[in-house]
Every structure is written in structure tokens, then in C-alpha cells.
Amino acid sequence: MQQDNGLTVTLQPHSARLHVLSVAGDLDHHTSPRLRDALAEHTFSPGDGLVVDLSELKFCDSTGISILIAAHQRAQESDVALALAGLDPDIAHIFQIMGLDRLFAFYQTPEQAVAALS
């Protein structure tokens, strides 16, 4: 677990091929490098799955959204399933307005996302 100015990012293996990345706090211009670094440190293999648990995310600005879009692109290039889980309804609404619900698979809970990717 690593924390950077109010953002905590924790990567936990759920199984050999499926990991859960929990993001808590504020994801903004100042804290987004922590998430970017955590995603860059993780080695993806074809067929793997990654659930980004955002149930403890309190705020997300355009920089944070850009990091998530870059993670989606990297996952696609690596043939890795990526799902977002637990988005606050207000943040989820912003993602929907931006059309990101067509890009990402959204799940109400991390458990639902894990089940869908398993």
C-alpha cells in the first residue's frame, strides 16, 4: 500500500490471473502519479484481469480520468480485461456524461466485477 497526498493505492492479487487495485481518496493532478505508477509497475499478461476498486474514491478530476483511460488502452493492447467497480454515483454520472460508460465495464461492487472477470 502506498499513499501520496491523500490518495492510497493498494494492489491485491485475487487469484493468479486476477488482481484488484483499490484506490481511495482524491485522484487529481497532484495525486494521479501514484495511480499511474502503480498501474505501470503491474505486469499484464494476455488473459489477465484487473478490477479497479473505486468505492473509496472521493474525487476524480480530468487528470485522474486520463490515467484510467490510459490504463484501459494498455489493458486492451495487452489483452487484459479491465473493470471499474464501486464508483460513487456522482462520479459515475460524470463518467457517463463523458461517454466513458461505453469504454469501461462498470460494476456496483468489486465483488461483482471479480465475478464477471473470473
GULUMKE-402831 format. One record per residue: residue in one letter; x, y, z of N, C-alpha, C, CB in turn; residue number from 1; chain. Coordinates in steps of 0.001 Angstrom, whole numbers. Each point is the difference from the previous one (the first is absolute). Glycine has a CB too. Example, Ala and Ser with C-alpha at 12.3 -4.5 7.8 and 13.67 -1.06 7.14 Angstrom:
# residues 2
 code      nx      ny      nz     cax     cay     caz      cx      cy      cz     cbx     cby     cbz pos unit
    A   13190   -5690    7800    -890    1190       0     900    1200       0   -1892   -1173    1246   1    A
    S    1542    2223   -1966     820    1190      60    -770    1090     730    1184    -628   -2145   2    A
***
This chain:
# residues 118
 code      nx      ny      nz     cax     cay     caz      cx      cy      cz     cbx     cby     cbz pos unit
    M     850   -1177       0    -850    1177       0     889    1231       0   -1852   -1228    1219   1    A
    Q    1533    2177   -2075     752    1246     -39    -968    1164      29    1870   -1095   -1279   2    A
    Q   -1467    2148    1983    -853    1175     121     755    1215    -498   -1221   -1012    1957   3    A
    D     511    1905   -2636     607    1209    -537   -1012    1134     100    1480   -1341   -1573   4    A
    N   -1288    2233    2535    -855    1180     139   -1489    -313     -60    1825    1304   -1008   5    A
    G   -2277   -2248    1821   -1425    -272      52    -492   -1066    -941    -233    2285     672   6    A
    L    1110   -2927   -1420    -406   -1087    -875     719   -1269     445    -410    1598   -1939   7    A
    T    -362   -2630    2161     564   -1292     359    -298    -977   -1130    -276     462    2489   8    A
    V    1296   -1178   -2938    -138    -980   -1076     545   -1323     517     207    1781   -1825   9    A
    T   -1041   -2823    1794     380   -1307     514    -303   -1056   -1059    -440     740    2389  10    A
    L    1440   -1513   -2772    -189   -1085    -968     -18   -1321     753    1142    1326   -1844  11    A
    Q   -2236   -2071    1651    -137   -1287     668    -322   -1073   -1023    -767    1130    2112  12    A
    P    1541   -2213   -2111    -355   -1099    -897   -1253    -699     511    2419    -306    -639  13    A
    H   -3351      70    -253   -1198    -762     340     213   -1462    -368   -1462    2034    -354  14    A
    S    2182   -2238    -731     398   -1332    -456    1259     195    -837   -2417    -917       7  15    A
    A    2909    -151    -587    1224     105    -805    -183     922   -1196     617   -2299     716  16    A
    R   -1835    2389   -1243    -243     777   -1218    -861    1236     215     214   -2105   -1237  17    A
    L    -668    2327    2471    -917    1103     260     464     795    1216   -1897   -1319   -1002  18    A
    H    2011    2638     821     437     889    1074   -1034    1088     228    2403    -465    -553  19    A
    V   -2421     968    1782    -877    1112     361     889    1156     440   -1911   -1561     693  20    A
    L    1738    2693   -1346     735    1215     332    -978     950     678    1627    -295   -1956  21    A
    S   -1436     494    3266    -891     874     766     563    1411      27    -755   -1943    1413  22    A
    V     -97    2901   -1742     389    1406     -50    -905     751     973     795    -164   -2439  23    A
    A    -178     867    3402    -782     712    1018     510    1423     146    -444   -2157    1214  24    A
    G    -483    3092   -1060     372    1397     204    -329     854   -1202    1799    -745    1516  25    A
    D    -964    1751   -1749    -188     940   -1101     974    -300   -1128    -799    1745    1613  26    A
    L     264   -1957   -2812     817    -256   -1182      -7    1270    -837    -525   -2505      16  27    A
    D    1639    3236      51      76    1277    -697    1407     209    -563   -1790     951    1510  28    A
    H    2033     243   -1991    1288     332    -618    1181    -326     919   -1148    1807   -1293  29    A
    H     989   -1565    2580    1102    -203     936     191   -1460     386    -420    2278     853  30    A
    T    -663   -3044    -818      92   -1383     487       7   -1048   -1115   -1153     768    2045  31    A
    S     783    -393   -3252    -112    -979   -1085    1300    -740    -322   -1782    1427    -910  32    A
    P    2973    -846    1121    1215    -786    -261      74   -1292     824    1150    2139    -538  33    A
    R   -1740   -2135    1737       0   -1218     820    -757   -1115    -704     133    1387    2088  34    A
    L   -1297   -1084   -2649    -780   -1012    -715     709    -392   -1292   -2133     911     988  35    A
    R    2649      73   -1712     715    -292   -1242    1169    -946     270    -665    2250    -927  36    A
    D    1436   -1971    1987    1155    -838     339    -432   -1407     402    1240    2049     731  37    A
    A   -2310   -2155      51    -487   -1314     424    -434    -830   -1200    -731     980    2185  38    A
    L      70    -343   -3140    -412    -712   -1210    1201    -381    -852   -2170    1234      36  39    A
    A    3163    -362    -111    1193    -274    -810     836   -1127     602      18    2394    -738  40    A
    E     -28   -2505    2058     794   -1026     674    -589   -1395    -193     694    1709    1676  41    A
    H   -1982   -1782   -1964    -667   -1296    -134     226    -569   -1401   -1740     703    1691  42    A
    T    2211   -1922   -1753     222    -673   -1274   -1277    -716    -423    2459    -281     520  43    A
    F   -2961     647   -1683   -1194    -640    -542     401   -1117    -952   -1299    2146     234  44    A
    S     570   -3243    -160     163   -1100    -950   -1341    -230    -683    1847   -1078    1395  45    A
    P   -1831     652   -2651   -1259    -260    -693    -882    -947     809    1150     361   -2201  46    A
    G   -2416      -7    2293    -948    -814     748    -154     387    1459     561   -1797   -1537  47    A
    D     299    2685    2034    -116     472    1384   -1204     921     133    2495    -191     313  48    A
    G   -2856     468     927   -1071     935     286     421     956    1101   -1698   -1700    -708  49    A
    L    1227    2932     617     280    1002    1014   -1292     737     332    2391     251    -809  50    A
    V   -2742    -277    2094   -1132     766     500     563    1214     714   -1475   -2071     237  51    A
    V    1048    3253    -653     384    1228     687   -1160     356     923    1488     819   -1941  52    A
    D   -1263   -1020    3237   -1018     247    1016      39    1477     381     183   -2383     873  53    A
    L   -1217    3110   -1271     -80    1432     254   -1043     328    1066     720     413   -2353  54    A
    S   -1094   -1395    3163   -1055     215     986     394     994    1086    -772   -2304    -453  55    A
    E    2066    2535     641     462     977     988     535    1276    -656     545   -1895    1533  56    A
    L    -784    2038   -2832     418    1205    -716    -954    1134     349     989   -1376   -1890  57    A
    K    -439    2481    2355    -822    1132     422    -116    1081   -1076     688    -479    2338  58    A
    F     332     586   -3188      49    1053   -1015     861    -489   -1150    -303    1828    1737  59    A
    C     -76   -1451   -2956     796    -366   -1171     -93    1137   -1008    -394   -2490     380  60    A
    D    1554    3068    -745       0    1064   -1003     409    -576   -1350     545    1730    1764  61    A
    S    -371    -862   -2739     306    -444   -1363    1343    -733     -76   -1332    1931    -874  62    A
    T    2272   -1586    1732    1285    -699       5    -200   -1448     419    1205    2147     523  63    A
    G   -2007   -2350     499    -296   -1360     449    -715    -804   -1069    -124     837    2331  64    A
    I    -822    -198   -3003    -718    -671   -1084     978    -383   -1112   -2107    1291     555  65    A
    S    3049    -421    -861    1004    -296   -1034     836   -1222     373      82    2437    -590  66    A
    I     268   -2567    1863     772   -1159     463    -820   -1276    -194    1225    1440    1690  67    A
    L   -2506   -1389   -1371    -861   -1176    -172    -169    -353   -1476   -1205     598    2116  68    A
    I    1089     415   -2978    -107    -262   -1439    1291    -621    -517   -1608    1924    -257  69    A
    A    2751   -1439     713    1287    -585    -403      95   -1450     482    1089    2286      84  70    A
    A   -1609   -2572    1109       3   -1379     505    -867    -891    -879     369     842    2338  71    A
    H   -1517    -304   -2778    -873    -751    -897     716    -314   -1311   -2008    1098    1037  72    A
    Q    2681    -101   -1597     713    -214   -1267    1101   -1039     159    -503    2358    -670  73    A
    R    1256   -2264    1765    1065    -978     243    -579   -1401     181    1402    1797    1060  74    A
    A   -2515   -1889    -348    -641   -1296     206    -450    -593   -1331    -748     730    2286  75    A
    Q     150      94   -3143    -427    -490   -1315    1181    -504    -812   -1907    1605      42  76    A
    E    2999    -848     -42    1194    -392    -749     587   -1303     520     461    2403    -455  77    A
    S    -640   -2680    1742     563   -1194     629   -1000   -1138      86    1503    1471    1293  78    A
    D   -2711   -1290   -1847   -1073    -996      73    -337    -338    1453     740    -939   -2212  79    A
    V    -897    1995    3009    -340    -127    1413   -1388     592     209    2449     117     700  80    A
    A   -3272    -821      67   -1327     511     330     135    1011    1138   -1107   -2173    -744  81    A
    L     507    3340     568      58    1062     998   -1417     415     346    2245     801    -856  82    A
    A   -2529    -710    2143   -1323     423     455     149    1014    1120    -986   -2226    -649  83    A
    L      63    3180     694     -65     973    1087   -1164    -386     902    1001    1851   -1446  84    A
    A    -780   -1728    2751   -1030    -417     943    -180    1027    1104     524   -2384    -504  85    A
    G   -1763    2483     982    -289     775    1181      22    1505    -157     910   -1868    1178  86    A
    L   -1123    2360   -2380      30    1452    -203   -1118     697     759    1013    -369   -2244  87    A
    D    -672    1458    2902    -985     875     629    -983     446   -1083    1672     791    1781  88    A
    P   -2969    -729   -1476    -986     375   -1031     293    1332    -691   -1663   -1265    1308  89    A
    D    2160    2253    -563     310    1292    -620    1168    -114    -977    -846    1156    2053  90    A
    I    1872   -1906   -1681    1152    -206    -891    -428    -858   -1189    1616     184    1952  91    A
    A   -2429   -1200   -1693    -490    -859   -1084    -797     827   -1009     -77   -1977    1573  92    A
    H    -698    2936   -1087    -787     861    -890     923     813    -921   -1828     139    1749  93    A
    I    2904     377   -1199     972     748    -812     605    -916   -1059     514    1523    1953  94    A
    F    -148   -2752   -1556     549    -958    -958   -1003    -279   -1119    1388   -1033    1829  95    A
    Q   -2672     920   -1475   -1031    -263   -1007    -168    1183    -940   -1165   -1505    1613  96    A
    I    1169    2721   -1070    -114    1200    -836    1142      40   -1017   -1134    1244    1893  97    A
    M    2323   -1670   -1471    1175      -1    -877       2   -1184    -969    1269    1162    1805  98    A
    G   -2242   -2059   -1682     -65   -1169    -877     921   -1127     422    -592    1528   -1819  99    A
    L    1144   -1435    3013     943   -1033     443    -690   -1307     362    1479    1805     829 100    A
    D   -2792   -1786    -693    -727   -1242     244       6    -889   -1245   -1449    1190    1676 101    A
    R    1810    -632   -2820     160    -807   -1216    1419    -552    -117   -1759    1387   -1128 102    A
    L    2677    -834    1902    1396    -421     -37     305   -1024    1079     608    2223    -925 103    A
    F   -1134   -1980    2118     292    -850    1159   -1187    -888     337    1562    1744     879 104    A
    A   -1250   -2886    -277   -1024    -827     627    -117     480    1447     470   -2030   -1530 105    A
    F   -1664    2446    1930    -259     484    1352    -779   -1048     784       6    2387    -817 106    A
    Y     350   -2550    2080    -710    -912     892    -274     719    1313    1090   -2026   -1073 107    A
    Q   -2206    1683    1696    -381     641    1256    1019    -265    1110   -2396    -220    -675 108    A
    T    2887   -1012     732     923    -375    1074    1231    -689    -588   -1931    -237    1617 109    A
    P    3036     261    -875    1184    -744    -456    -275   -1494    -120    1440    1724    1076 110    A
    E   -2291   -2244    -197    -328   -1435     -58    -717    -357   -1301    -157     -41    2502 111    A
    Q    -750     919   -2964    -681    -239   -1271     988      41   -1161   -2103     993     945 112    A
    A    3045     -63    -881    1002     113   -1070     897   -1225     -20     -46    2499     198 113    A
    V     471   -2949     975     843   -1195      86    -739   -1201    -573    1158     927    2034 114    A
    A   -2429   -1073   -1668    -790   -1115    -520    -120      73   -1515   -1271     -84    2150 115    A
    A    1087    1290   -2689    -165     156   -1452    1295    -314    -745   -1757    1740     410 116    A
    L    2906   -1417     179    1278    -224    -675     581   -1384     256     408    2424     176 117    A
    S    -974   -3143     788     527   -1342     345    -415   -1029   -1021     -65     594    2410 118    A
***
